[in-house]
Amino acid sequence: MTALIRHAFLLYICWMAGINSTHALQQEELDNLRKQISVLQKELEKTTESQSEATDELRESERAISNSKRKLAELSSQHRAADHTLEKLQQQAQQLERDMQTQQTMLSKLLYQQYLGGKQEYFKLLLNNHDPDQAAREMRYYEYIARGRSNWLNMLRVNLAQLNEVVQLTQQKSGEIAALQAEENAQQKILEKDKLARQQVINQFAQQLKQQRHEIGRLQRDENRLSQLVAKLSKMLTQKKGKGVFNNDKLPDNRFDGKPFEQLKGKLTLPVMGEVVNKFGSARPDSTVLWRGLLLRAANGQPVKSVAAGRVVFADWLRGFGNLLIIDHGKGYMSLYGNNETLYKQVGDILRGGDTVAAVGNSGGNEDSGVYFELRHRGEPLDPIKWIAR
């Protein structure tokens, strides 16, 4: 039987070690996940900042393109106006040239006629008018006409020269505008190419941000699941271990039989081999109710021993305690053994220290198997730790 108990206890220790190992691995994995999330969040911040900078650069590029297109539109308007003006000036120049040609032709004819027949014409005028003065006046009139045509022709030449100068200036201006247009078009192509490159960079950042957010979301979901698992394992370990937990590896015997119970303080042994999972007077898990005794976790079916000699005064099922056995040790001292699987003793049985009184179980609705142990004096709970030998 002793070998069986030791084997069960070793199995229990191995099980606890497995939980501890799993918890440590899960905690390490959780820490690694949190580090990955932290790194990704920093990268996300950098990517967001880079995207913001690229967006600012794109905005400036688009502004430059807008200004370039505005300048190009203005230059196009100026070029059209210059071409329209040049066309009108060229039409005026052509008209002046035609007028000059007409006037020059008429003047040439007039001068030629005067040259060939000037004297004959004068005598004709004398013969026809019979008035030399009138003939002289008419001859002077012809001279005035010829001189007027000559002056008009000279004025046309001056106007044409000035007009040609304006035409040249207009052509020069139109050429300059065309050169500016070509330069602005080239600059606009560069800006459009730059804009396309910046837009591609922003698109890459957007895709990178999407991937980073997706990865962070996935890691955070993993972190939540793992956090829940670690919390569950931590709760299990807290329930299994608790603060001040220790293992009891001894069983009671009858060497103190015959001695008054009050003299056994600091000499008793706990009723079962197993792990103490709570402190006397501490709060129960998820409750404000305080522990009035000790919960000793042990394998199902292990023997439960009486801590000292006495008489069974209660052996039945009780709500919250399951199969409960109470031993009266005299002078108001009692020991209680709850959550048993089986009660081996009945009311009235006389016991010696170390007698097997029950088998470990989880009756009373407990999740884990073990024994709930209390000591009382005249109804008041005592701290069992102060009564056992350690």
C-alpha positions as CSV (number, residue, x, y, z in Angstrom):
1,M,0.0,0.0,0.0
2,T,2.8,2.4,0.9
3,A,4.5,1.7,-2.5
4,L,1.2,2.4,-4.2
5,I,0.8,5.7,-2.4
6,R,4.4,6.8,-3.3
7,H,3.8,5.8,-6.9
8,A,0.6,7.9,-7.0
9,F,2.4,10.8,-5.4
10,L,5.2,10.6,-7.9
11,L,2.7,10.6,-10.7
12,Y,1.0,13.7,-9.2
13,I,4.4,15.5,-8.9
14,C,5.1,14.7,-12.6
15,W,1.7,16.0,-13.6
16,M,2.4,19.2,-11.8
17,A,5.9,19.5,-13.4
18,G,4.2,19.1,-16.8
19,I,1.8,21.9,-16.0
20,N,4.7,24.1,-14.9
21,S,6.7,23.3,-18.0
22,T,3.7,24.0,-20.3
23,H,3.0,27.2,-18.5
24,A,6.7,28.4,-18.8
25,L,6.7,27.5,-22.5
26,Q,3.4,29.3,-23.1
27,Q,4.6,32.3,-21.2
28,E,7.8,32.4,-23.2
29,E,5.8,32.2,-26.4
30,L,3.5,35.0,-25.2
31,D,6.5,37.2,-24.4
32,N,7.9,36.5,-27.9
33,L,4.6,37.4,-29.5
34,R,4.5,40.7,-27.6
35,K,8.0,41.5,-28.7
36,Q,7.0,40.8,-32.3
37,I,3.9,43.0,-32.0
38,S,6.1,45.7,-30.4
39,V,8.6,45.5,-33.3
40,L,5.8,45.5,-35.9
41,Q,4.1,48.5,-34.3
42,K,7.3,50.4,-34.4
43,E,7.7,49.4,-38.1
44,L,4.1,50.4,-38.7
45,E,4.8,53.9,-37.2
46,K,7.9,54.3,-39.4
47,T,5.9,53.2,-42.5
48,T,3.1,55.5,-41.6
49,E,5.6,58.4,-41.2
50,S,7.3,57.5,-44.5
51,Q,3.9,57.4,-46.2
52,S,3.0,60.8,-44.7
53,E,6.3,62.2,-46.0
54,A,5.8,60.7,-49.5
55,T,2.2,62.1,-49.5
56,D,3.6,65.5,-48.7
57,E,6.1,65.2,-51.5
58,L,3.4,64.0,-53.9
59,R,1.3,67.0,-52.9
60,E,4.2,69.3,-53.7
61,S,4.7,67.5,-57.0
62,E,1.0,67.9,-57.9
63,R,1.2,71.5,-57.0
64,A,4.2,71.9,-59.3
65,I,2.4,70.1,-62.1
66,S,-0.6,72.4,-61.6
67,N,1.5,75.5,-61.7
68,S,3.3,74.1,-64.8
69,K,0.0,73.5,-66.6
70,R,-1.2,76.9,-65.6
71,K,1.9,78.5,-67.0
72,L,1.6,76.4,-70.1
73,A,-2.0,77.4,-70.6
74,E,-0.9,81.1,-70.2
75,L,1.9,80.6,-72.7
76,S,-0.4,78.9,-75.2
77,S,-2.8,81.8,-74.9
78,Q,0.0,84.3,-75.4
79,H,1.3,82.2,-78.4
80,R,-2.2,82.2,-80.0
81,A,-2.5,86.0,-79.4
82,A,1.0,86.6,-80.9
83,D,0.2,84.4,-83.9
84,H,-3.1,86.3,-84.3
85,T,-1.4,89.7,-84.1
86,L,1.4,88.5,-86.5
87,E,-1.2,87.3,-89.0
88,K,-2.9,90.8,-88.9
89,L,0.4,92.6,-89.2
90,Q,1.4,90.4,-92.1
91,Q,-1.9,91.2,-93.8
92,Q,-1.4,94.9,-93.2
93,A,2.2,94.6,-94.6
94,Q,0.9,92.8,-97.6
95,Q,-1.8,95.5,-98.1
96,L,0.9,98.3,-97.7
97,E,3.1,96.5,-100.3
98,R,0.1,96.4,-102.7
99,D,-0.7,100.1,-102.1
100,M,3.0,100.9,-102.6
101,Q,3.1,98.9,-105.8
102,T,0.0,100.7,-107.1
103,Q,1.3,104.1,-106.1
104,Q,4.7,103.4,-107.5
105,T,3.2,102.2,-110.8
106,M,1.0,105.3,-111.1
107,L,3.9,107.6,-110.2
108,S,6.2,105.9,-112.7
109,K,3.6,106.4,-115.4
110,L,3.2,110.0,-114.5
111,L,6.9,110.7,-114.4
112,Y,7.4,108.9,-117.7
113,Q,4.7,110.9,-119.4
114,Q,6.1,114.1,-118.0
115,Y,9.5,113.1,-119.2
116,L,8.4,112.2,-122.7
117,G,5.8,114.8,-123.4
118,G,6.2,117.5,-120.9
119,K,7.0,120.3,-123.3
120,Q,4.5,119.2,-125.9
121,E,1.8,119.0,-123.2
122,Y,2.7,122.6,-122.2
123,F,2.3,123.9,-125.8
124,K,-1.0,122.0,-126.1
125,L,-2.2,123.7,-122.9
126,L,-1.2,127.0,-124.3
127,L,-3.0,126.4,-127.6
128,N,-6.1,125.0,-126.0
129,N,-6.4,127.6,-123.3
130,H,-4.9,130.5,-125.1
131,D,-3.8,131.5,-121.6
132,P,-0.2,131.0,-120.7
133,D,-0.8,131.5,-117.0
134,Q,-3.5,128.9,-116.9
135,A,-1.3,126.5,-118.7
136,A,1.5,127.2,-116.2
137,R,-0.9,126.6,-113.3
138,E,-2.0,123.3,-114.8
139,M,1.5,122.3,-115.3
140,R,2.3,123.1,-111.7
141,Y,-0.8,121.1,-110.7
142,Y,0.6,118.0,-112.4
143,E,3.9,118.6,-110.6
144,Y,2.0,118.8,-107.3
145,I,0.3,115.6,-108.0
146,A,3.5,113.9,-108.9
147,R,5.2,115.3,-105.8
148,G,2.2,114.3,-103.6
149,R,2.3,110.7,-105.0
150,S,6.0,110.6,-104.3
151,N,5.6,111.8,-100.7
152,W,2.8,109.3,-100.2
153,L,5.0,106.6,-101.6
154,N,7.8,107.6,-99.2
155,M,5.4,107.6,-96.3
156,L,4.2,104.1,-97.3
157,R,7.8,102.9,-97.4
158,V,8.3,104.3,-93.9
159,N,5.2,102.6,-92.6
160,L,6.1,99.4,-94.3
161,A,9.6,99.5,-92.7
162,Q,8.1,100.1,-89.3
163,L,5.5,97.4,-89.9
164,N,8.2,95.0,-90.9
165,E,10.1,95.8,-87.7
166,V,7.0,95.1,-85.7
167,V,6.5,91.8,-87.6
168,Q,10.0,90.8,-86.8
169,L,9.6,91.6,-83.1
170,T,6.3,89.7,-83.1
171,Q,7.9,86.8,-84.8
172,Q,10.7,86.9,-82.3
173,K,8.3,87.0,-79.4
174,S,6.3,84.1,-80.9
175,G,9.5,82.2,-81.2
176,E,10.4,82.9,-77.6
177,I,6.9,81.8,-76.4
178,A,7.3,78.6,-78.5
179,A,10.6,77.9,-76.8
180,L,9.1,78.5,-73.4
181,Q,6.3,76.2,-74.3
182,A,8.7,73.5,-75.3
183,E,10.7,74.0,-72.1
184,E,7.5,73.9,-70.0
185,N,6.3,70.8,-71.8
186,A,9.6,69.1,-71.1
187,Q,9.4,70.2,-67.4
188,Q,5.8,69.0,-67.1
189,K,6.8,65.6,-68.5
190,I,9.5,65.4,-65.8
191,L,7.0,66.4,-63.1
192,E,4.5,63.8,-64.4
193,K,7.1,61.1,-64.3
194,D,8.1,62.2,-60.8
195,K,4.5,62.2,-59.7
196,L,4.0,58.7,-61.0
197,A,7.1,57.5,-59.1
198,R,5.9,59.1,-55.9
199,Q,2.4,57.6,-56.3
200,Q,4.0,54.2,-56.8
201,V,5.9,54.7,-53.6
202,I,2.7,55.7,-51.7
203,N,1.0,52.7,-53.1
204,Q,3.8,50.5,-51.9
205,F,3.6,52.1,-48.4
206,A,-0.2,51.5,-48.4
207,Q,0.3,47.9,-49.3
208,Q,3.0,47.6,-46.7
209,L,0.8,49.2,-44.1
210,K,-2.0,46.9,-45.0
211,Q,0.3,43.8,-44.6
212,Q,1.7,45.2,-41.3
213,R,-1.7,45.9,-39.9
214,H,-2.9,42.4,-40.9
215,E,0.2,40.8,-39.3
216,I,-0.3,42.9,-36.1
217,G,-4.0,41.9,-36.0
218,R,-3.0,38.2,-36.5
219,L,-0.4,38.4,-33.8
220,Q,-2.7,40.3,-31.4
221,R,-5.3,37.6,-31.9
222,D,-2.7,35.0,-31.2
223,E,-1.6,37.0,-28.2
224,N,-5.2,37.2,-26.9
225,R,-5.7,33.4,-27.3
226,L,-2.3,32.7,-25.7
227,S,-3.0,35.3,-22.9
228,Q,-6.2,33.5,-22.1
229,L,-4.3,30.2,-22.0
230,V,-1.5,31.5,-19.9
231,A,-4.1,33.1,-17.5
232,K,-5.9,29.8,-17.3
233,L,-2.6,28.0,-16.6
234,S,-1.6,30.6,-14.1
235,K,-5.0,30.2,-12.4
236,M,-4.5,26.5,-12.4
237,L,-1.0,26.9,-10.9
238,T,-2.3,29.3,-8.3
239,Q,-5.0,26.8,-7.4
240,K,-2.5,24.0,-7.4
241,K,0.3,25.8,-5.6
242,G,-1.0,29.0,-3.8
243,K,1.2,31.0,-1.5
244,G,2.7,29.1,1.3
245,V,1.9,25.7,-0.3
246,F,4.0,22.7,0.8
247,N,3.9,19.0,0.3
248,N,3.0,16.6,3.1
249,D,4.9,13.3,2.8
250,K,4.1,11.8,6.2
251,L,1.1,10.0,7.7
252,P,-0.2,10.0,11.3
253,D,0.5,7.1,13.7
254,N,-0.5,6.1,17.2
255,R,2.6,7.0,19.2
256,F,0.7,9.9,20.9
257,D,-2.3,7.8,21.9
258,G,-3.3,8.4,25.5
259,K,-1.9,11.9,25.6
260,P,-4.4,14.8,26.0
261,F,-5.0,16.4,22.6
262,E,-4.0,19.9,23.8
263,Q,-0.5,18.5,24.4
264,L,-0.2,17.5,20.7
265,K,0.1,21.0,19.3
266,G,3.1,21.1,17.0
267,K,3.3,17.3,16.9
268,L,0.5,16.2,14.7
269,T,0.8,14.9,11.1
270,L,-1.7,15.8,8.3
271,P,-4.2,13.1,7.5
272,V,-3.1,12.4,3.9
273,M,0.0,12.6,1.8
274,G,-0.4,15.4,-0.7
275,E,-0.1,19.0,-1.4
276,V,-1.5,21.8,0.7
277,V,-3.0,24.3,-1.6
278,N,-4.2,27.1,0.6
279,K,-3.5,29.0,3.8
280,F,-5.8,29.0,6.8
281,G,-7.7,32.3,6.9
282,S,-7.1,33.2,3.3
283,A,-9.9,33.9,0.8
284,R,-11.2,31.1,-1.3
285,P,-10.8,31.5,-5.1
286,D,-13.4,33.8,-6.6
287,S,-15.0,34.3,-3.2
288,T,-14.9,36.4,-0.1
289,V,-15.4,33.3,2.1
290,L,-12.3,32.5,4.2
291,W,-10.6,29.1,4.5
292,R,-11.3,27.6,8.0
293,G,-9.0,24.6,7.3
294,L,-6.6,23.2,4.8
295,L,-7.3,21.6,1.4
296,L,-4.8,18.8,0.7
297,R,-4.7,17.7,-2.9
298,A,-4.1,14.0,-3.3
299,A,-4.8,11.2,-5.8
300,N,-8.2,9.7,-5.8
301,G,-8.6,6.7,-3.5
302,Q,-5.6,7.4,-1.2
303,P,-6.1,6.5,2.4
304,V,-7.2,9.2,4.9
305,K,-5.8,8.7,8.4
306,S,-7.0,10.0,11.8
307,V,-4.6,12.5,13.2
308,A,-5.0,11.3,16.7
309,A,-7.1,8.9,18.8
310,G,-10.8,9.7,19.3
311,R,-14.3,8.7,18.5
312,V,-16.4,9.2,15.3
313,V,-19.3,11.6,16.0
314,F,-20.3,12.3,12.4
315,A,-20.0,10.2,9.2
316,D,-22.3,11.3,6.4
317,W,-22.7,13.6,3.4
318,L,-22.9,17.3,4.1
319,R,-23.5,20.1,1.5
320,G,-20.3,21.8,0.6
321,F,-18.2,19.1,2.4
322,G,-19.3,16.0,0.5
323,N,-18.7,12.8,2.5
324,L,-17.6,14.2,5.9
325,L,-16.2,12.5,8.9
326,I,-15.8,14.2,12.3
327,I,-13.7,12.8,15.2
328,D,-14.0,14.0,18.8
329,H,-10.7,14.1,20.6
330,G,-12.0,15.2,23.9
331,K,-12.1,18.5,25.9
332,G,-13.9,20.2,22.9
333,Y,-11.2,19.3,20.3
334,M,-12.4,17.9,17.0
335,S,-10.9,17.1,13.6
336,L,-12.9,17.2,10.3
337,Y,-12.2,15.3,7.1
338,G,-14.3,16.3,4.1
339,N,-14.7,15.6,0.3
340,N,-14.0,11.9,0.8
341,E,-14.8,9.3,-1.8
342,T,-15.6,6.7,0.8
343,L,-16.1,6.8,4.5
344,Y,-14.8,3.6,6.3
345,K,-15.9,4.5,9.8
346,Q,-19.3,5.0,11.4
347,V,-20.6,7.1,14.2
348,G,-19.5,5.6,17.5
349,D,-16.3,3.9,16.2
350,I,-13.3,4.3,18.5
351,L,-10.1,5.2,16.7
352,R,-6.4,5.2,17.3
353,G,-4.0,7.7,15.7
354,G,-3.1,6.7,12.1
355,D,-6.3,4.6,11.6
356,T,-7.6,4.7,8.0
357,V,-11.0,6.4,8.2
358,A,-11.8,7.3,4.6
359,A,-10.5,7.3,0.9
360,V,-9.6,10.5,-0.9
361,G,-12.2,11.8,-3.4
362,N,-13.9,14.9,-4.7
363,S,-17.3,14.7,-3.3
364,G,-19.2,17.9,-2.6
365,G,-18.8,19.3,-6.1
366,N,-15.0,19.9,-6.0
367,E,-13.1,19.9,-9.3
368,D,-10.0,18.2,-7.9
369,S,-9.6,15.2,-5.7
370,G,-8.3,15.8,-2.1
371,V,-9.2,16.1,1.5
372,Y,-10.5,19.1,3.3
373,F,-9.1,19.1,6.9
374,E,-10.1,21.2,9.9
375,L,-9.3,21.4,13.5
376,R,-11.8,23.0,15.9
377,H,-11.9,23.7,19.6
378,R,-15.3,24.2,21.1
379,G,-16.6,25.1,17.6
380,E,-13.9,27.6,16.8
381,P,-11.6,26.8,13.9
382,L,-7.8,26.4,14.6
383,D,-5.0,26.8,12.2
384,P,-3.8,23.2,11.4
385,I,-0.4,24.5,10.4
386,K,0.3,25.5,14.0
387,W,-0.6,21.9,15.2
388,I,1.5,19.9,12.8
389,A,5.2,19.0,13.1
390,R,7.3,20.4,10.2
